[in-house]
Amino acid sequence: MDGASVADLGKRLHGSLVTPGDPGYDEARALYNGMFDPRPAAIARCVDPEDVRAAVAFVRGTEVDLAVRGGGHSGAGLGSVDGGLVADLSPMRDVRVDDAGIVHAAGGALLRDIDAATHAAGGAVPVGILGTTGIGGLALGGGVGNLTRTLGLTIDSLVGADVVLADGSSVRTDEDHEPDLFWALRGGGGNFGVVTSFRFRMHPVTSVVAGPMLWPIDQTPEVLSAYREFIGAAPDELGGYFVVLVVPPVPPFPEELQLTKVCGVIWCFAGPQDRAGEALAPMRAVGKVALDGVTAMPLTALQSVFDPLFPPGDQWYWRTGFVREIHDEAVAVHAEFGARIPTPKSSMHLYPVDGAAARVRPEDTAWAYRDARWCQVILGVDPDAANTELVRSWAVGYSDAIRPHTMGGGYVNMMMAEGDALDRVHGSYRGNWDRLVRVKRAYDPENLFHVNQNIPPG
Ligand SMILES: Cc1cc2nc3c(=O)[nH]c(=O)nc-3n(C[C@H](O)[C@H](O)[C@H](O)COP(=O)(O)OP(=O)(O)OC[C@H]3O[C@@H](n4cnc5c(N)ncnc54)[C@H](O)[C@@H]3O)c2cc1C
């Protein structure tokens, strides 16, 4: 990048341009996943769509890589790029709810911004489980969380978006305008443009009965076998993801449980509160529950409960897969690797994606795994970079052992850059791949947006 054109970009931005040597450069380039430490040549801190257009114009027709950063949470470090330009949307966090109950969220908003604004307006959008994640990456990849069984994926509530395209234009897309683009945005990641504003339908959920129900790790076979049958037969209003984890060493967890390995379910019941006890009774009767923390709470309390435990900068190694059935052999693998969790922050989650999410057809959005019943993620996590190999080898071993019991492919938002890029991304889209490639060719034929789980134009 030549200095004069970088300086010119800086002058054109309404926001600021941060380059190496500037005060704040290290802070501006830091990613959530401490495993990645890229040094971009410049960071355009965008405050409006015009700034985003200026960043896109800057790289168009050049060899300069453009990374688009929303919340910076990408497990694969895709919110930045070595030596390139970052269009950093983090200053664009405005969220408002209009009179028709449509949530307008700027492209750099965090989930906690959306949770707060919708809660104040008497509702919710189904998003992910951590408030610090960006809506940009999360929504474009699909979005699973506490309310997926009840309300569907995040993309199932998306009704429109404003997008800056590779040719520098801005378009408004929804079911009736640029419908191919709207289809591709719902699961296809950041491949098609930069979303400067999302529009979501809000749902009338404000309070839930929720929290962890935990058992000692040696009860994993019994608990997981019961859970796999139970959750599939439960009404949509009950969600709950299965976990193996280490009890955090903080209150309100009882001291005798802290730092012990457990299995369990993080429940979220969004129906009438007086029915929650009856709905959960069969699981309470399984084995010997070590901790039952399920209680009535505002949805925002559940949505933010894990935020303090996972500050930015930890090392995260991710492996993902989709699951249709949890056979006994798979239960045994979870029991084995659950007992060998290497560090206190490492875990495995099985998010149910049946219920409301499964009533959308695979071809209706780019998200292709509507027949999966769970989205599985194995997370090797530790604050200390010296433990990177420890968490990586556990996650890889676990993932390799469980792979024969998964459907192939994986959730693009929970992937590292492992293996062959084309195979990895292709496997995530199955029958939707050809249409995604056609839409990519139409909207980004030069692959300007390639710092992502990339769908090449051909
Ligand atoms: C701690 C943690 C918890 C998580 N929990 C969940 C969860 O509960 N459910 C779930 O579904 N996922 C979850 N994820 C995964 C998460 O969805 C992805 O990491 C997602 O990409 C994060 O989005 P971001 O905007 O924060 O990331 P970034 O790193 O900023 O961006 C990720 C990708 O999205 C693109 N992108 C971001 N914003 C835009 C935009 N406005 N326009 C176009 N492209 C954009 C980027 O270019 C990049 O390719 C979690 C991740 C972490 C680290």
The ligand as an SDF file (V2000), in Angstrom:
LIG
                    3D

 53 58  0  0  0  0  0  0  0  0999 V2000
  -16.8100  -16.6800   22.5190 C   0  0  0  0  0  0  0  0  0  0  0  0
  -17.6400  -16.9670   21.3030 C   0  0  0  0  0  0  0  0  0  0  0  0
  -18.9560  -17.3690   21.4370 C   0  0  0  0  0  0  0  0  0  0  0  0
  -19.7190  -17.6460   20.3040 C   0  0  0  0  0  0  0  0  0  0  0  0
  -21.0040  -18.0510   20.4470 N   0  0  0  0  0  0  0  0  0  0  0  0
  -21.7560  -18.3000   19.3520 C   0  0  0  0  0  0  0  0  0  0  0  0
  -23.1180  -18.6740   19.4670 C   0  0  0  0  0  0  0  0  0  0  0  0
  -23.6740  -18.7900   20.5570 O   0  0  0  0  0  0  0  0  0  0  0  0
  -23.8150  -18.9090   18.3370 N   0  0  0  0  0  0  0  0  0  0  0  0
  -23.2590  -18.7970   17.1090 C   0  0  0  0  0  0  0  0  0  0  0  0
  -23.9610  -19.0100   16.1200 O   0  0  0  0  0  0  0  0  0  0  0  0
  -21.9610  -18.4550   16.9560 N   0  0  0  0  0  0  0  0  0  0  0  0
  -21.2120  -18.2040   18.0490 C   0  0  0  0  0  0  0  0  0  0  0  0
  -19.8950  -17.8550   17.9090 N   0  0  0  0  0  0  0  0  0  0  0  0
  -19.3110  -17.8440   16.5840 C   0  0  0  0  0  0  0  0  0  0  0  0
  -19.5900  -16.5070   15.9230 C   0  0  0  0  0  0  0  0  0  0  0  0
  -20.8570  -16.5590   15.3310 O   0  0  0  0  0  0  0  0  0  0  0  0
  -18.5680  -16.2220   14.8290 C   0  0  0  0  0  0  0  0  0  0  0  0
  -17.2920  -16.1680   15.4060 O   0  0  0  0  0  0  0  0  0  0  0  0
  -18.8850  -14.9350   14.1160 C   0  0  0  0  0  0  0  0  0  0  0  0
  -18.1480  -14.8900   12.9330 O   0  0  0  0  0  0  0  0  0  0  0  0
  -18.5720  -13.7310   14.9600 C   0  0  0  0  0  0  0  0  0  0  0  0
  -18.9680  -12.5670   14.3210 O   0  0  0  0  0  0  0  0  0  0  0  0
  -18.1270  -11.2260   14.5690 P   0  0  0  0  0  0  0  0  0  0  0  0
  -18.7770  -10.1550   13.7960 O   0  0  0  0  0  0  0  0  0  0  0  0
  -17.9250  -11.0370   16.0200 O   0  0  0  0  0  0  0  0  0  0  0  0
  -16.7190  -11.6610   13.9690 O   0  0  0  0  0  0  0  0  0  0  0  0
  -15.6290  -10.9840   13.0200 P   0  0  0  0  0  0  0  0  0  0  0  0
  -14.3590  -11.6820   13.3650 O   0  0  0  0  0  0  0  0  0  0  0  0
  -15.6560   -9.5080   13.1030 O   0  0  0  0  0  0  0  0  0  0  0  0
  -16.1210  -11.4250   11.5910 O   0  0  0  0  0  0  0  0  0  0  0  0
  -16.2820  -12.7720   11.2450 C   0  0  0  0  0  0  0  0  0  0  0  0
  -16.5620  -12.9100    9.7500 C   0  0  0  0  0  0  0  0  0  0  0  0
  -17.7670  -12.2270    9.4430 O   0  0  0  0  0  0  0  0  0  0  0  0
  -17.5430  -11.1770    8.4990 C   0  0  0  0  0  0  0  0  0  0  0  0
  -18.3280  -10.0130    8.9060 N   0  0  0  0  0  0  0  0  0  0  0  0
  -18.4890   -9.5290   10.1620 C   0  0  0  0  0  0  0  0  0  0  0  0
  -19.3320   -8.4820   10.1540 N   0  0  0  0  0  0  0  0  0  0  0  0
  -19.7100   -8.3090    8.8800 C   0  0  0  0  0  0  0  0  0  0  0  0
  -20.5740   -7.3910    8.2170 C   0  0  0  0  0  0  0  0  0  0  0  0
  -21.2160   -6.4370    8.9000 N   0  0  0  0  0  0  0  0  0  0  0  0
  -20.7390   -7.5020    6.8830 N   0  0  0  0  0  0  0  0  0  0  0  0
  -20.0900   -8.4810    6.1830 C   0  0  0  0  0  0  0  0  0  0  0  0
  -19.2590   -9.3580    6.7470 N   0  0  0  0  0  0  0  0  0  0  0  0
  -19.0750   -9.2760    8.0740 C   0  0  0  0  0  0  0  0  0  0  0  0
  -16.0580  -10.9410    8.5820 C   0  0  0  0  0  0  0  0  0  0  0  0
  -15.5270  -10.4410    7.3890 O   0  0  0  0  0  0  0  0  0  0  0  0
  -15.4790  -12.2980    8.8850 C   0  0  0  0  0  0  0  0  0  0  0  0
  -15.3290  -13.0510    7.7160 O   0  0  0  0  0  0  0  0  0  0  0  0
  -19.1330  -17.5180   19.0230 C   0  0  0  0  0  0  0  0  0  0  0  0
  -17.8030  -17.0820   18.9030 C   0  0  0  0  0  0  0  0  0  0  0  0
  -17.0600  -16.8130   20.0310 C   0  0  0  0  0  0  0  0  0  0  0  0
  -15.6350  -16.3930   19.8920 C   0  0  0  0  0  0  0  0  0  0  0  0
  1  2  1  0
  2  3  1  0
  2 52  2  0
  3  4  2  0
  4  5  1  0
  4 50  1  0
  5  6  2  0
  6  7  1  0
  6 13  1  0
  7  8  2  0
  7  9  1  0
  9 10  1  0
 10 11  2  0
 10 12  1  0
 12 13  2  0
 13 14  1  0
 14 15  1  0
 14 50  1  0
 15 16  1  0
 16 17  1  0
 16 18  1  0
 18 19  1  0
 18 20  1  0
 20 21  1  0
 20 22  1  0
 22 23  1  0
 23 24  1  0
 24 25  2  0
 24 26  1  0
 24 27  1  0
 27 28  1  0
 28 29  2  0
 28 30  1  0
 28 31  1  0
 31 32  1  0
 32 33  1  0
 33 34  1  0
 33 48  1  0
 34 35  1  0
 35 36  1  0
 35 46  1  0
 36 37  1  0
 36 45  1  0
 37 38  2  0
 38 39  1  0
 39 40  1  0
 39 45  2  0
 40 41  1  0
 40 42  2  0
 42 43  1  0
 43 44  2  0
 44 45  1  0
 46 47  1  0
 46 48  1  0
 48 49  1  0
 50 51  2  0
 51 52  1  0
 52 53  1  0
M  END
$$$$
